């Protein structure tokens, strides 16, 4: 039988699994074609299946699957492929989630825009934190709930039927014709949504996009356990760690790093953290400022996930809008905030600012005293009333060591929430888990943020917490060591290619604690027209990155990431982190990130070769 052949092949895969598939947030960055990231892995995996080749070397030669573990990874792809085989579905009709509620929210989001009714049918209990009233009131989604004894009890319905089933087993599912989306919720591993029927295929990319922007795929460790269950093997899931001790250690580390006694929330990813912050603040505004408009103020060229997620949230809610905050290049963050907050005040709206310090990709730090003053400035509404003061939501992923939340911080008088992506420095690239905390002025906002983190079932997994417990204590030292390498490389480039423009923190800012390990490199160009100069520069970027990766394949990678324990990462923000940013706001420059551990002399040598070839 086809099913048995597929399961037998998966058994071989599990026996020969490459270590990277379980241990890294990204696999084979040297074989990565972004346009084919959703399809290339499975196409080549299918070829191995047909020829019955499951050797470790063959599996290790497969290209990157999706990106990080948010949108997917090798093991989630294999799991979805296996379940699809068992249920006579196409592989893209099966989508796994770490969250047990996110697939339901994904269908509700799509139907909100389509103006289509949704029926959520369940046999047992719904996922613990799924709060129907909050989902309707805060997220703007509409649906009806129905509990039945068994799936056959469902009548026909004019709209989408989401059938939710709490199941210990993963494998074959009863996809009756009246079910559009079957959500199998596993108590320990996450959930799997099966898209039933070709007519529902148009939901697939939208469901995947929710997985990419508001949550993550089922983690590699949990996919491995699910695959073992699928083929009838006893789970060799890692030894049960001391969850309580790990959580206490992580909270203690984050409070020490941020110099605060704030409640600490740890999520499955940086974007999961940001989503909880956004939805929690919307909930808070609905309660405390009923009837007032909500404005999220976001740099248009910041990290694409931040930008995209913020605009996705606003698209769902009529009372929420995005306002651009110009922060880089010729724009001044402080002046831009002053202008935008004046406009929000005149509208008597609720202002929430999301910003990165240092900025990405230009690595700029605003004048912090002026920033504090402009954020704390008394403003009036058009009718002369006192305007609502802003909440400053600070993405500290570049420099999580700077203590913006302490009692003595320059922002102590401003309601400030700080968050960081765990796939960078916090975990050293071993986990996507992110975290957030608040200063004293914003501590009262943390419970409502926690409520939405739990509603979306986006809290960090036990393994993610264990990895953070291992890695966070050494984070600040790794940041210092990586900065030292980065400063040395920047100074070297200035010597051998002085006409290049480098965006990096000054020595003065570094003494204040801003020690990122990322810089942007604007290579010199030539040509008679702006178009020719831009084209030449882009080609030069690609040539530099290709040379580095080819000459130093063990250390130089093509990736948006940084904060890893080893190696050097190169990217073009305009084609990676700024993927959803408006074209006019994109930066076609090279962004370089160095780790604490790399052969810096080798990188200097190859860069010198590049300069000689220019």
C-alpha positions as CSV (number, residue, x, y, z in Angstrom):
1,X,0.0,0.0,0.0
2,X,1.1,3.5,-0.7
3,X,0.6,4.4,3.0
4,X,2.8,1.6,4.2
5,X,5.5,2.5,1.7
6,X,5.4,6.1,2.9
7,X,5.5,5.1,6.6
8,X,8.4,2.7,6.0
9,X,10.3,5.5,4.3
10,X,9.6,7.9,7.2
11,X,10.9,5.2,9.6
12,X,14.2,5.2,7.6
13,X,14.3,9.0,7.7
14,X,13.9,9.0,11.5
15,X,16.8,6.5,11.8
16,X,19.1,8.7,9.6
17,X,17.9,12.2,10.5
18,X,20.6,14.9,10.0
19,X,21.4,16.5,13.3
20,X,20.7,20.0,12.0
21,X,17.0,19.0,11.4
22,X,16.5,18.8,15.2
23,X,19.1,21.3,16.5
24,X,19.0,24.4,14.2
25,X,16.4,27.0,13.4
26,X,17.6,26.9,9.8
27,X,19.0,24.0,7.7
28,X,21.4,24.2,4.7
29,X,21.4,28.0,4.3
30,X,23.9,27.4,1.5
31,X,21.1,25.7,-0.5
32,X,18.4,28.3,-0.2
33,X,16.3,29.7,-3.1
34,X,13.9,32.0,-1.4
35,X,11.3,31.9,-4.2
36,X,11.2,28.1,-4.0
37,X,11.5,27.7,-0.2
38,X,8.0,26.4,0.1
39,X,8.3,23.8,-2.7
40,X,11.9,22.8,-3.4
41,X,12.4,20.7,-0.2
42,X,9.4,18.5,-0.7
43,X,10.0,18.1,-4.5
44,X,13.5,16.7,-3.7
45,X,12.3,14.7,-0.7
46,X,9.7,13.1,-3.0
47,X,12.4,12.1,-5.4
48,X,14.3,10.4,-2.5
49,X,11.1,8.6,-1.6
50,X,10.5,7.4,-5.1
51,X,14.1,6.0,-5.3
52,X,14.0,4.8,-1.7
53,X,17.1,6.8,-0.7
54,X,16.9,7.9,3.0
55,X,20.6,7.9,3.8
56,X,21.8,10.7,6.1
57,X,24.0,12.1,3.3
58,X,21.0,12.3,0.9
59,X,18.7,13.9,3.5
60,X,21.5,16.4,4.5
61,X,21.7,17.5,0.9
62,X,18.1,18.7,0.8
63,X,17.6,22.4,0.5
64,X,16.2,24.7,3.2
65,X,12.5,24.2,3.9
66,X,10.4,27.3,4.4
67,X,12.2,29.8,6.8
68,X,13.3,29.4,10.4
69,X,10.8,27.2,12.2
70,X,8.1,29.8,12.1
71,X,6.8,29.0,8.6
72,X,8.1,25.5,8.6
73,X,11.2,23.3,8.6
74,X,12.4,19.9,7.3
75,X,10.6,17.8,10.0
76,X,7.3,19.8,9.8
77,X,7.4,19.3,6.0
78,X,8.0,15.5,6.4
79,X,5.2,15.3,9.0
80,X,2.7,17.1,6.8
81,X,3.8,15.0,3.8
82,X,3.2,11.8,5.8
83,X,-0.2,12.8,7.1
84,X,-1.2,13.9,3.6
85,X,-0.3,10.4,2.3
86,X,-2.4,8.7,4.9
87,X,-5.4,10.9,4.2
88,X,-5.2,11.2,0.4
89,X,-4.5,14.9,0.5
90,X,-1.9,17.1,-1.2
91,X,1.0,17.9,1.2
92,X,0.2,21.6,1.3
93,X,-3.4,20.8,2.5
94,X,-1.8,19.7,5.9
95,X,-0.3,22.4,8.1
96,X,1.2,21.9,11.5
97,X,1.2,24.4,14.4
98,X,2.9,24.7,17.7
99,X,-0.2,26.6,18.8
100,X,-3.5,24.7,19.5
101,X,-5.7,27.8,18.7
102,X,-3.8,29.5,15.8
103,X,-5.2,27.3,13.0
104,X,-8.8,28.2,14.1
105,X,-7.9,31.9,14.2
106,X,-6.3,31.6,10.7
107,X,-9.6,30.4,9.2
108,X,-11.6,33.0,11.1
109,X,-9.3,35.7,9.7
110,X,-9.7,34.6,6.1
111,X,-13.5,34.4,6.5
112,X,-13.6,37.9,8.0
113,X,-12.2,39.3,4.7
114,X,-14.4,37.0,2.6
115,X,-17.5,37.9,4.5
116,X,-18.1,34.2,5.0
117,X,-19.8,32.6,8.0
118,X,-17.8,30.2,10.2
119,X,-19.0,27.3,12.4
120,X,-16.7,25.8,14.9
121,X,-17.8,22.3,15.8
122,X,-16.2,20.3,18.6
123,X,-16.8,16.9,20.2
124,X,-14.9,17.4,23.5
125,X,-13.6,20.6,25.0
126,X,-12.1,23.4,23.0
127,X,-8.5,24.3,23.6
128,X,-8.2,25.6,27.2
129,X,-7.5,29.3,26.5
130,X,-9.8,29.7,23.5
131,X,-12.1,32.5,24.8
132,X,-14.9,33.0,22.3
133,X,-16.0,36.4,23.7
134,X,-12.5,37.9,23.5
135,X,-11.9,36.5,20.0
136,X,-15.1,38.2,18.8
137,X,-14.6,41.5,20.8
138,X,-10.9,42.1,20.3
139,X,-9.9,40.2,17.1
140,X,-13.1,41.1,15.3
141,X,-13.9,37.5,14.2
142,X,-17.4,36.2,13.9
143,X,-18.4,32.5,14.3
144,X,-20.9,30.2,16.0
145,X,-20.0,27.3,18.3
146,X,-21.6,23.9,18.3
147,X,-20.7,20.8,20.4
148,X,-21.7,17.4,19.0
149,X,-21.4,13.8,20.1
150,X,-19.7,12.8,16.8
151,X,-18.8,14.3,13.5
152,X,-21.7,12.6,11.7
153,X,-24.1,14.6,13.8
154,X,-23.3,17.8,11.9
155,X,-25.9,19.2,9.5
156,X,-25.0,21.1,6.4
157,X,-23.9,24.7,6.9
158,X,-23.8,27.7,4.6
159,X,-20.2,28.7,5.3
160,X,-17.0,27.1,6.6
161,X,-17.1,24.3,9.1
162,X,-14.0,24.0,11.4
163,X,-14.1,20.7,13.2
164,X,-11.9,20.7,16.3
165,X,-10.9,17.3,17.8
166,X,-8.7,16.8,20.9
167,X,-6.7,13.7,20.0
168,X,-3.8,11.8,21.5
169,X,-3.1,10.0,18.2
170,X,-1.7,11.4,15.0
171,X,-2.5,9.7,11.7
172,X,-5.7,9.0,9.8
173,X,-8.6,11.4,10.3
174,X,-12.3,11.1,9.4
175,X,-12.8,13.9,6.8
176,X,-16.5,13.9,6.2
177,X,-17.9,16.0,3.4
178,X,-19.4,18.5,5.9
179,X,-16.0,19.3,7.3
180,X,-14.0,22.1,5.6
181,X,-11.1,22.2,8.1
182,X,-10.2,19.4,10.5
183,X,-8.1,20.7,13.4
184,X,-6.5,17.9,15.3
185,X,-5.4,19.2,18.7
186,X,-2.6,17.3,20.5
187,X,-2.3,18.0,24.2
188,X,1.5,18.0,24.2
189,X,2.7,18.6,20.6
190,X,0.5,21.4,19.1
191,X,-2.1,21.0,16.4
192,X,-2.5,20.0,12.7
193,X,-5.1,21.5,10.4
194,X,-6.2,19.5,7.3
195,X,-7.8,21.5,4.5
196,X,-10.6,19.3,3.1
197,X,-11.6,19.7,-0.6
198,X,-10.0,21.5,-3.5
199,X,-12.5,24.5,-3.1
200,X,-10.8,25.3,0.2
201,X,-7.3,25.3,-1.3
202,X,-7.5,29.1,-1.5
203,X,-7.2,29.2,2.3
204,X,-3.8,27.5,2.3
205,X,-1.5,30.5,1.8
206,X,-3.5,32.5,4.3
207,X,-3.2,29.8,7.0
208,X,0.5,29.5,6.3
209,X,0.8,33.3,6.6
210,X,-0.7,33.2,10.0
211,X,1.8,30.5,10.9
212,X,4.6,32.7,9.7
213,X,3.6,36.0,11.2
214,X,1.5,35.3,14.4
215,X,2.9,32.0,15.6
216,X,5.2,29.2,14.6
217,X,5.0,25.7,13.0
218,X,5.1,22.7,15.3
219,X,8.7,22.7,16.6
220,X,11.3,20.2,15.3
221,X,11.4,18.2,18.6
222,X,7.6,17.9,18.6
223,X,7.4,17.0,14.9
224,X,10.0,14.3,15.6
225,X,7.8,12.9,18.4
226,X,4.7,13.2,16.1
227,X,6.5,11.3,13.3
228,X,7.5,8.5,15.7
229,X,3.9,8.2,16.7
230,X,2.8,8.2,13.1
231,X,5.0,5.2,12.3
232,X,4.1,3.4,15.5
233,X,7.4,3.9,17.3
234,X,7.6,4.7,21.0
235,X,8.4,8.4,21.5
236,X,12.0,9.0,22.3
237,X,11.1,12.6,23.2
238,X,13.9,14.1,25.3
239,X,14.0,13.4,29.0
240,X,11.5,15.5,30.9
241,X,13.3,18.5,32.0
242,X,12.5,20.4,35.2
243,X,10.1,22.8,33.6
244,X,9.6,24.8,36.8
245,X,13.3,25.3,37.4
246,X,14.0,26.3,33.8
247,X,11.2,28.9,33.8
248,X,12.4,30.3,37.1
249,X,15.9,30.5,35.7
250,X,14.8,32.2,32.5
251,X,12.7,34.8,34.4
252,X,15.6,35.5,36.7
253,X,18.0,35.9,33.8
254,X,15.7,38.3,31.9
255,X,15.0,40.4,35.0
256,X,18.7,40.6,35.6
257,X,19.4,41.5,31.9
258,X,16.7,44.1,31.8
259,X,17.2,45.4,35.4
260,X,13.6,45.1,36.2
261,X,11.3,43.1,38.5
262,X,8.6,43.0,35.8
263,X,6.5,40.0,35.0
264,X,8.3,38.2,32.2
265,X,6.5,36.6,29.3
266,X,8.2,34.0,27.1
267,X,6.7,33.2,23.8
268,X,7.3,30.7,21.0
269,X,9.0,33.4,18.8
270,X,9.7,37.1,18.7
271,X,6.6,37.7,16.4
272,X,4.5,35.6,18.8
273,X,5.6,38.0,21.5
274,X,4.8,41.0,19.4
275,X,1.4,39.7,18.5
276,X,0.5,39.2,22.1
277,X,1.6,42.8,22.9
278,X,-0.4,44.2,20.0
279,X,-3.6,42.3,20.8
280,X,-3.2,42.9,24.5
281,X,-2.9,46.6,24.0
282,X,-5.9,46.7,21.8
283,X,-7.9,44.9,24.5
284,X,-6.6,47.4,27.1
285,X,-7.6,50.3,24.9
286,X,-11.1,48.9,24.3
287,X,-11.6,48.7,28.1
288,X,-10.0,52.0,29.1
289,X,-10.7,54.2,26.1
290,X,-13.9,52.8,24.6
291,X,-14.9,54.3,21.3
292,X,-11.5,55.8,20.6
293,X,-9.4,55.0,17.6
294,X,-6.1,53.1,18.0
295,X,-3.0,54.0,16.2
296,X,0.1,51.8,15.9
297,X,3.1,53.9,14.8
298,X,5.6,51.7,12.9
299,X,8.7,52.5,10.8
300,X,7.9,51.6,7.2
301,X,11.3,50.0,6.6
302,X,11.7,48.1,9.9
303,X,11.9,44.3,10.0
304,X,9.4,42.9,7.5
305,X,7.7,40.6,10.1
306,X,7.0,43.5,12.4
307,X,5.7,45.7,9.5
308,X,3.6,42.9,8.0
309,X,2.1,41.8,11.3
310,X,1.2,45.3,12.4
311,X,-0.6,46.0,9.1
312,X,-2.3,42.6,9.2
313,X,-3.7,43.4,12.6
314,X,-5.0,46.8,11.5
315,X,-6.5,45.3,8.4
316,X,-8.9,43.2,10.6
317,X,-10.2,46.1,12.7
318,X,-11.8,49.3,11.6
319,X,-10.8,51.2,14.7
320,X,-7.0,50.3,14.3
321,X,-4.7,52.0,11.8
322,X,-1.0,52.1,11.1
323,X,0.9,55.3,10.9
324,X,4.3,55.5,9.3
325,X,7.3,56.5,11.5
326,X,10.3,57.6,9.5
327,X,13.4,56.8,11.4
328,X,16.4,56.0,9.1
329,X,18.8,57.8,6.8
330,X,17.8,61.5,6.4
331,X,14.9,61.1,8.8
332,X,15.2,61.7,12.6
333,X,13.3,59.3,14.9
334,X,12.7,62.0,17.5
335,X,11.3,64.6,15.1
336,X,9.2,61.9,13.4
337,X,7.7,60.8,16.7
338,X,6.9,64.4,17.6
339,X,5.1,64.9,14.4
340,X,3.1,61.7,14.5
341,X,2.1,62.0,18.2
342,X,0.8,65.5,17.5
343,X,-1.4,64.1,14.7
344,X,-2.6,61.2,17.0
345,X,-3.4,63.7,19.8
346,X,-5.4,65.9,17.4
347,X,-7.5,62.8,16.6
348,X,-7.9,61.9,20.3
349,X,-6.6,58.4,19.5
350,X,-4.6,55.9,21.5
351,X,-0.9,55.9,20.4
352,X,1.2,52.8,20.4
353,X,4.8,53.1,19.0
354,X,6.8,50.1,17.8
355,X,10.4,50.9,17.2
356,X,13.9,49.2,17.0
357,X,16.9,50.7,18.8
358,X,19.3,50.5,17.1
359,X,17.3,50.8,13.9
360,X,17.4,48.1,11.2
361,X,19.2,48.1,8.9
362,X,20.9,51.4,9.3
363,X,22.0,50.7,12.9
364,X,21.2,54.2,14.2
365,X,20.4,55.2,17.8
366,X,18.4,58.4,18.4
367,X,19.3,61.0,21.0
368,X,17.7,59.3,24.0
369,X,17.2,62.4,26.1
370,X,15.3,64.0,23.2
371,X,13.4,60.8,22.7
372,X,12.3,60.7,26.3
373,X,11.2,64.4,26.1
374,X,9.2,63.9,23.0
375,X,7.5,60.8,24.3
376,X,6.6,62.5,27.6
377,X,5.5,65.8,26.1
378,X,2.1,67.0,27.2
379,X,-0.2,67.1,24.2
380,X,-3.8,68.3,23.6
381,X,-6.6,66.9,21.6
382,X,-8.4,69.1,19.0
383,X,-10.9,70.0,21.7
384,X,-8.3,71.0,24.2
385,X,-8.4,67.9,26.4
386,X,-5.3,66.1,27.6
387,X,-4.2,63.5,25.0
388,X,-3.5,59.9,25.9
389,X,0.2,59.3,26.5
390,X,1.9,56.7,24.3
391,X,3.1,53.2,25.0
392,X,6.6,52.8,23.6
393,X,7.1,49.2,22.4
394,X,10.8,48.7,21.9
395,X,12.2,45.9,19.8
396,X,15.6,45.3,21.5
397,X,16.7,42.3,19.4
398,X,19.8,44.1,18.1
399,X,20.9,45.1,21.7
400,X,19.0,43.2,24.3
401,X,21.7,44.0,26.9
402,X,20.8,47.7,27.1
403,X,18.7,48.3,30.2
404,X,15.9,50.5,28.9
405,X,13.5,49.2,31.6
406,X,15.4,49.9,34.8
407,X,14.3,52.4,37.4
408,X,17.3,54.6,36.4
409,X,16.7,54.3,32.7
410,X,16.3,57.4,30.6
411,X,12.8,56.0,29.6
412,X,11.7,55.3,33.2
413,X,9.0,58.0,33.0
414,X,7.6,56.6,29.7
415,X,5.3,53.6,29.5
416,X,7.8,51.1,27.9
417,X,7.6,47.5,26.9
418,X,10.7,45.8,25.6
419,X,10.8,42.5,23.6
420,X,13.4,40.5,21.8
421,X,13.5,37.6,19.3
422,X,15.0,34.5,20.9
423,X,16.4,33.1,17.7
424,X,19.1,35.8,17.9
425,X,21.3,36.4,21.1
426,X,19.0,34.9,23.8
427,X,19.3,31.4,22.4
428,X,22.4,31.7,20.2
429,X,20.3,30.6,17.2
430,X,19.1,27.4,18.9
431,X,15.5,28.4,19.4
432,X,13.0,30.9,18.1
433,X,11.5,31.7,21.6
434,X,11.2,35.4,22.4
435,X,10.4,37.3,25.5
436,X,9.0,40.7,26.8
437,X,9.1,42.7,30.0
438,X,8.0,46.2,31.1
439,X,9.2,49.1,33.1
440,X,7.3,50.2,36.3
441,X,5.1,52.6,34.4
442,X,3.9,49.8,32.0
443,X,3.8,46.8,34.4
444,X,0.0,47.0,34.7
445,X,-0.2,46.1,30.9
446,X,1.6,42.8,31.3
447,X,-1.5,40.7,32.5
448,X,-3.6,41.6,29.5
449,X,-0.6,40.8,27.2
450,X,-0.3,37.5,29.0
451,X,-4.0,36.8,28.4
452,X,-3.5,37.1,24.6
453,X,-0.3,35.1,24.6
454,X,-2.2,32.3,26.2
455,X,-5.3,32.8,24.1
456,X,-3.2,32.3,21.0
457,X,-1.4,29.4,22.7
458,X,1.9,31.0,21.9
459,X,3.8,30.5,25.1
460,X,7.3,28.9,24.7
461,X,7.5,25.2,24.8
462,X,9.3,23.3,27.5
463,X,12.2,22.6,25.3
464,X,12.5,26.2,24.2
465,X,12.5,27.2,27.9
466,X,15.2,24.7,28.6
467,X,17.4,26.1,25.8
468,X,16.9,29.7,27.0
469,X,17.8,28.6,30.5
470,X,21.1,27.2,29.1
471,X,21.9,30.2,26.9
472,X,20.6,33.4,28.6
473,X,23.2,33.4,31.4
474,X,26.1,33.8,28.8
475,X,24.2,36.2,26.5
476,X,25.8,39.5,27.6
477,X,29.3,38.0,27.3
478,X,28.5,36.7,23.8
479,X,27.2,40.1,22.9
480,X,30.5,41.7,24.0
481,X,32.6,39.2,22.2
482,X,30.6,39.5,19.0
483,X,30.8,43.3,19.1
484,X,34.6,43.1,19.4
485,X,34.8,41.0,16.3
486,X,32.4,43.3,14.5
487,X,34.2,46.5,15.4
488,X,37.5,44.9,14.2
489,X,35.9,43.9,10.9
490,X,34.3,47.3,10.4
491,X,37.6,49.0,11.0
492,X,39.3,46.7,8.6
493,X,36.8,47.4,5.8
494,X,37.3,51.1,6.3
495,X,41.0,50.6,5.7
496,X,40.8,48.5,2.6
497,X,37.7,50.0,1.0
498,X,37.4,53.6,2.4
499,X,34.9,54.7,-0.2
500,X,32.3,52.2,1.1
501,X,29.7,53.6,3.5
502,X,29.3,51.7,6.7
503,X,26.4,52.0,9.1
504,X,27.5,51.1,12.6
505,X,27.4,52.5,16.1
506,X,30.0,55.0,17.1
507,X,32.6,54.3,19.7
508,X,30.8,56.8,21.9
509,X,27.5,54.9,21.6
510,X,29.3,51.6,22.3
511,X,30.6,53.0,25.5
512,X,27.0,53.7,26.5
513,X,26.2,50.0,26.0
514,X,25.1,49.9,22.4
515,X,27.2,47.0,21.2
516,X,25.4,45.3,18.3
517,X,27.2,42.7,16.1
518,X,25.4,43.9,13.0
519,X,26.5,46.5,10.5
520,X,25.2,47.5,7.0
521,X,27.6,48.0,4.1
522,X,26.8,50.4,1.3
523,X,29.3,49.4,-1.4
524,X,30.7,52.0,-3.8
525,X,29.1,52.1,-7.2
526,X,29.5,53.7,-10.6
527,X,27.3,54.5,-13.6
528,X,26.0,57.5,-15.5
529,X,22.4,57.3,-14.2
530,X,20.9,56.6,-10.8
531,X,19.4,53.4,-12.3
532,X,22.8,52.2,-13.5
533,X,24.5,53.0,-10.2
534,X,21.8,51.1,-8.3
535,X,22.0,48.1,-10.6
536,X,25.8,48.0,-10.3
537,X,25.7,48.2,-6.5
538,X,23.1,45.4,-6.3
539,X,25.3,43.2,-8.5
540,X,28.3,44.0,-6.3
541,X,26.3,43.1,-3.2
542,X,25.5,39.7,-4.6
543,X,29.1,39.2,-5.8
544,X,30.5,39.9,-2.3
545,X,28.1,37.6,-0.5
546,X,28.5,34.8,-3.0
547,X,32.3,35.0,-2.6
548,X,32.2,34.9,1.2
549,X,29.8,31.9,1.2
550,X,31.8,30.0,-1.5
551,X,35.2,30.7,0.2
552,X,34.1,30.1,3.8
553,X,31.2,27.7,3.6
554,X,31.6,26.5,7.2
555,X,31.2,29.9,8.6
556,X,29.6,32.4,6.2
557,X,25.9,31.9,5.6
558,X,23.2,33.7,3.6
559,X,20.7,34.4,6.3
560,X,18.9,37.4,7.9
561,X,19.9,36.2,11.4
562,X,22.5,37.2,13.9
563,X,23.4,36.4,17.5
564,X,24.4,32.8,16.6
565,X,27.1,31.0,18.6
566,X,29.4,30.7,15.5
567,X,29.9,32.1,12.0
568,X,29.0,35.1,10.0
569,X,25.7,35.9,8.4
570,X,25.0,38.0,5.3
571,X,21.8,39.3,3.8
572,X,20.2,42.0,1.7
573,X,17.4,43.4,3.8
574,X,15.4,44.4,0.8
575,X,15.1,40.8,-0.3
576,X,14.8,39.2,3.1
577,X,13.8,41.1,6.3
578,X,12.0,43.8,4.3
579,X,10.2,41.3,2.1
580,X,6.8,42.9,2.7
581,X,8.0,46.5,2.9
582,X,7.0,49.0,0.3
583,X,9.6,49.0,-2.5
584,X,10.4,52.7,-2.0
585,X,11.3,52.1,1.6
586,X,13.6,49.1,1.0
587,X,17.4,49.1,1.5
588,X,19.4,47.3,-1.1
589,X,22.5,47.2,1.0
590,X,24.4,44.3,2.6
591,X,23.8,43.6,6.2
592,X,26.5,41.6,8.0
593,X,26.3,39.9,11.4
594,X,29.3,38.4,13.2
595,X,29.3,35.9,16.0
596,X,31.7,35.6,19.0
597,X,33.3,32.6,17.3
598,X,34.6,32.9,13.8
599,X,37.8,32.9,11.8
600,X,38.0,36.7,11.4
601,X,41.4,36.7,9.7
602,X,40.0,34.4,7.0
603,X,37.0,36.8,6.5
604,X,39.4,39.7,6.1
605,X,41.5,37.8,3.6
606,X,38.4,37.0,1.4
607,X,37.2,40.5,1.7
608,X,40.6,41.7,0.5
609,X,40.2,39.4,-2.5
610,X,36.8,40.9,-3.2
611,X,38.3,44.4,-3.2
612,X,41.0,43.3,-5.6
613,X,38.3,42.0,-8.0
614,X,36.2,45.2,-8.0
